[in-house]
């Protein structure tokens, strides 16, 4: 892995994305920083993510050429510091296999049984490699299995079997398998939940935040491979390589549209064909926003025998594909 002294500022929220000095588009400009913390560049030293529509890119090397008195020391750009990469840690496959049972004592599987028949529920749990954990009674473990079939870790969560909502009282019931097993020197590098489903598949990819949502959506809209980031979406900018060469659609949760739209700009810059659905942002009611609705909640409200695609086309016959149906916004 090559570490340069001057790099584009890593994404750490919308506050790390700025207004481009050329096109004046907000939250699309990334500034350069000095990893040694000795040099602070002017605000115009950076790159606009809108490569096709703007293309502004003013590098530190150009800055030093234009301002030779900015620093006294000689800056070396051609020879980056090389740091040996640390190997990714994995969970023993035997542990994963052992968990794929006892679904009668798994609150998530009990909830899914309210939506689908027993065979479909079992298929969902096994297809996505979702197991039962004994850490809390009725707990679920979402295994993060990468495209090479290696399990990076498992996220343990507790759900209400009747509502399918996460149990957050008296505390937020969420923990990690590698933490419980107390692995020493465990080097966690998360991947998309469901990433292993990309192997050998060419279907377009749909990405959501919640693991449960990805599972449910895969039954209603099987035209896509459904993945989950399992959080705020860091996988989108860290593990994006697995999306190369694929058509990708993002379905951000309510109130997360701007954040994911910014991440999508980064992915497009990396050459990924990507679009963002604004359906929830534009159609959710105030009550739905308060309740924290995601795309799975809308899917569940549609008739079980219809996919969301068919349901929406029935409402508006002019819409022919899922992207048009969900008001996708092209970057």
C-alpha positions in Angstrom: 0.0 0.0 0.0 1.4 3.4 -1.0 1.0 6.3 1.4 1.7 9.8 0.0 2.4 12.8 2.1 -0.2 14.9 0.4 -3.5 13.2 -0.1 -7.1 14.1 -0.8 -9.0 14.4 2.5 -10.7 11.1 3.4 -14.5 11.3 3.7 -15.6 11.8 7.3 -19.0 13.3 6.7 -20.4 16.1 4.7 -18.2 18.6 6.5 -15.2 17.2 4.6 -16.8 18.1 1.3 -16.8 21.7 0.1 -17.9 24.1 -2.6 -16.0 23.8 -5.8 -14.1 27.1 -6.6 -14.8 26.6 -10.3 -18.3 25.3 -10.8 -19.5 26.5 -7.3 -21.4 23.2 -6.7 -21.7 22.5 -3.0 -20.3 19.3 -1.3 -18.4 18.1 -4.4 -14.9 19.5 -3.7 -12.2 17.5 -1.9 -9.3 19.4 -0.5 -5.7 18.1 -0.2 -4.1 17.7 3.2 -0.6 17.1 4.5 -0.6 13.8 6.5 2.4 15.2 8.5 0.3 18.1 9.5 3.0 20.7 8.7 1.5 22.4 5.6 -2.0 23.9 5.3 -3.0 24.5 1.7 -5.3 27.2 0.5 -9.0 26.2 0.0 -8.6 26.0 -3.8 -6.0 23.2 -3.7 -8.1 20.1 -4.4 -10.3 18.2 -6.8 -14.0 18.5 -7.9 -15.8 15.1 -7.9 -17.8 16.3 -10.9 -15.2 15.1 -13.3 -17.4 15.2 -16.4 -19.2 18.5 -15.8 -16.4 20.5 -14.1 -13.0 18.7 -14.0 -11.3 21.1 -11.7 -8.1 19.6 -10.2 -5.4 21.7 -8.6 -2.7 19.5 -7.0 -0.1 20.2 -4.3 2.6 19.8 -6.9 1.1 22.5 -9.1 0.7 24.7 -6.0 4.4 24.4 -5.1 5.3 25.1 -8.7 3.2 28.3 -8.7 4.4 29.2 -5.2 8.1 28.2 -4.9 8.5 30.1 -1.6 5.7 28.3 0.1 8.0 25.8 1.7 11.8 25.8 2.2 12.2 22.0 2.2 12.4 19.9 -1.0 9.2 18.0 -1.5 9.5 14.6 -3.1 6.4 13.5 -5.0 7.8 10.6 -7.0 8.8 8.3 -4.1 5.9 7.6 -1.7 6.5 5.9 1.6 5.7 2.2 1.3 4.0 0.6 4.2 3.5 -3.2 4.1 -0.3 -4.0 4.2 -1.6 -5.8 7.2 -3.5 -9.0 6.4 -7.3 -9.1 6.8 -8.5 -11.3 9.5 -11.3 -13.9 9.0 -13.8 -15.9 11.1 -13.5 -19.7 11.1 -15.9 -21.2 8.6 -16.9 -23.8 11.1 -18.3 -21.1 13.4 -20.3 -19.7 10.6 -21.8 -23.0 9.5 -22.7 -24.0 13.1 -24.8 -20.8 13.5 -27.0 -21.5 10.4 -29.7 -23.3 12.4 -32.1 -23.0 15.3 -34.2 -20.5 13.4 -37.1 -21.2 15.7 -35.2 -19.3 18.3 -34.2 -16.4 16.1 -36.4 -13.4 16.3 -35.5 -12.2 12.8 -36.5 -15.5 11.2 -39.8 -15.4 13.2 -40.5 -12.0 11.8 -39.7 -13.1 8.3 -42.0 -16.0 8.7 -44.8 -13.4 9.1 -44.0 -12.2 5.6 -43.0 -15.3 3.7 -43.6 -19.1 3.9 -41.2 -21.3 5.8 -39.2 -22.4 2.7 -38.6 -18.8 1.6 -37.5 -17.8 5.1 -35.0 -20.6 5.3 -33.7 -19.8 1.8 -33.2 -16.2 2.8 -31.3 -17.0 6.0 -29.0 -19.5 4.2 -28.6 -17.5 1.0 -27.4 -14.4 3.0 -25.5 -16.5 5.6 -27.6 -15.3 8.5 -27.3 -17.3 11.7 -28.6 -17.6 15.2 -26.5 -16.3 18.1 -26.7 -17.3 21.8 -25.4 -14.0 23.1 -28.9 -12.8 23.6 -31.9 -15.1 23.5 -33.4 -14.8 20.0 -30.4 -12.9 18.6 -29.4 -12.8 14.9 -25.9 -12.8 13.5 -25.3 -11.2 10.1 -22.1 -12.7 8.7 -20.1 -10.4 6.4 -18.9 -12.8 3.7 -16.8 -11.2 1.0 -16.8 -11.9 -2.7 -14.1 -14.6 -2.2 -16.3 -16.4 0.3 -14.2 -15.3 3.3 -16.1 -14.2 6.4 -14.7 -10.9 7.7 -16.9 -10.8 10.9 -20.4 -11.2 12.1 -22.7 -8.5 13.5 -25.0 -9.7 16.3 -28.3 -7.9 16.7 -31.6 -8.5 18.5 -35.0 -7.9 16.9 -38.6 -7.8 18.0 -40.2 -10.9 16.5 -43.5 -9.2 16.0 -42.5 -5.9 14.5 -39.1 -6.7 13.0 -37.7 -3.6 14.7 -34.4 -3.6 16.5 -34.4 -3.9 20.3 -32.9 -0.7 21.7 -34.1 -0.8 25.3 -32.8 -0.8 27.9 -29.8 -0.6 25.6 -28.9 -0.9 21.9 -28.5 -4.7 21.3 -25.6 -4.9 18.9 -22.2 -6.4 19.1 -19.6 -8.2 17.0 -18.5 -11.8 16.8 -14.8 -11.0 16.7 -15.2 -9.0 19.9 -17.1 -11.7 21.7 -14.5 -14.4 20.7 -11.7 -12.0 21.9 -9.5 -12.6 18.9 -6.1 -11.1 19.4 -4.7 -8.7 16.8 -7.9 -9.1 14.8 -7.6 -6.9 11.7 -11.2 -6.1 10.7 -11.8 -4.9 7.2 -15.6 -4.9 6.7 -17.3 -5.7 3.4 -20.8 -5.4 2.1 -23.4 -7.7 3.7 -24.3 -10.1 0.9 -21.2 -9.4 -1.0 -20.6 -13.1 -1.7 -23.8 -13.0 -3.9 -21.9 -11.0 -6.5 -19.7 -14.0 -7.3 -20.7 -15.3 -10.7 -23.6 -12.9 -11.0 -24.1 -10.2 -13.6 -27.4 -8.7 -12.4 -27.5 -5.0 -11.4 -26.8 -4.2 -7.7 -29.1 -2.4 -5.3 -27.5 -1.2 -2.0 -29.3 -0.3 1.2 -28.1 0.3 4.8 -29.9 -2.4 6.8 -29.1 -6.1 6.4 -32.7 -7.0 7.1 -33.9 -4.6 4.4 -31.5 -6.2 1.8 -33.0 -9.7 2.6 -36.6 -8.5 2.3 -36.0 -6.5 -0.8 -34.4 -9.5 -2.5 -37.7 -11.4 -2.5 -39.8 -8.5 -3.7 -37.4 -7.2 -6.3 -35.3 -10.2 -7.4 -34.2 -8.4 -10.6 -31.3 -7.0 -8.4 -28.6 -8.3 -6.2 -29.3 -6.6 -2.8 -26.4 -5.7 -0.6 -26.3 -3.7 2.7 -23.6 -1.4 4.1 -24.6 -2.3 7.6 -24.1 1.3 8.7 -23.7 4.8 7.4 -22.3 3.7 4.1 -18.6 3.6 4.7 -18.4 0.4 2.6 -19.4 2.5 -0.4 -16.1 4.4 -0.4 -13.8 1.8 1.2 -14.9 -1.4 -0.5 -16.1 0.0 -3.8 -13.8 -2.2 -6.0 -16.3 -5.1 -5.9 -18.8 -2.8 -7.7 -16.5 -2.2 -10.7 -18.2 -3.0 -14.0 -21.7 -3.3 -12.5 -24.8 -1.1 -12.7 -25.5 0.1 -9.1 -28.5 1.8 -7.5 -28.3 3.2 -4.0 -31.4 3.3 -1.8 -30.5 5.6 1.1 -32.7 5.7 4.3 -34.9 8.7 4.9 -32.7 11.7 5.7 -29.6 10.0 4.4 -30.0 11.1 0.8 -27.5 13.9 0.8 -24.8 11.8 2.5 -25.2 8.9 0.0 -25.4 11.3 -2.9 -22.0 12.6 -2.0 -20.6 9.1 -1.7 -22.1 8.3 -5.1 -20.2 11.2 -6.6 -17.0 9.5 -5.3 -18.0 6.2 -6.9 -18.8 7.8 -10.2 -15.4 9.4 -10.2 -14.0 5.9 -9.7 -15.8 4.8 -12.9 -18.8 3.0 -11.4 -22.1 3.4 -13.2 -24.3 4.5 -10.3 -27.6 6.2 -9.5 -29.4 7.2 -6.3 -33.0 6.7 -5.6 -34.8 9.7 -4.2 -38.1 7.8 -3.7 -38.1 7.8 0.1 -36.9 11.4 0.3 -39.6 12.6 -2.0 -42.6 10.4 -1.0 -42.3 9.6 2.7 -44.9 11.2 5.0 -43.9 13.0 8.2 -45.1 10.0 10.2 -43.0 7.7 8.1 -40.0 9.9 8.6 -40.5 9.9 12.3 -40.8 6.1 12.3 -37.6 5.8 10.3 -39.0 4.1 7.3 -36.7 2.5 4.7 -37.4 0.8 1.4 -38.3 -2.5 3.1 -41.3 -0.8 4.9 -42.6 0.3 1.5 -42.1 -3.1 0.0 -44.0 -4.8 2.9 -46.9 -2.5 2.4 -47.3 -3.6 -1.2 -49.2 -6.8 -2.0 -47.1 -9.9 -1.3 -47.8 -11.4 -4.7 -46.4 -8.3 -6.5 -42.9 -7.0 -6.7 -42.5 -3.3 -6.0 -41.8 -3.0 -9.7 -45.1 -4.4 -10.7 -47.0 -2.5 -8.0 -45.5 0.9 -9.1 -46.0 0.2 -12.8 -49.6 -0.7 -12.1 -49.9 2.8 -10.5 -48.1 4.5 -13.4 -48.0 2.4 -16.6 -45.5 4.7 -18.2 -42.8 3.4 -15.9 -41.1 0.4 -17.3 -38.1 -0.3 -15.1 -37.3 -0.1 -11.4 -35.0 2.9 -11.8 -37.7 5.0 -13.4 -40.3 3.7 -10.9 -38.3 4.9 -7.9 -37.4 8.3 -9.3 -33.7 7.6 -9.5 -31.5 10.7 -9.7 -28.7 10.4 -12.2 -25.5 12.1 -11.0 
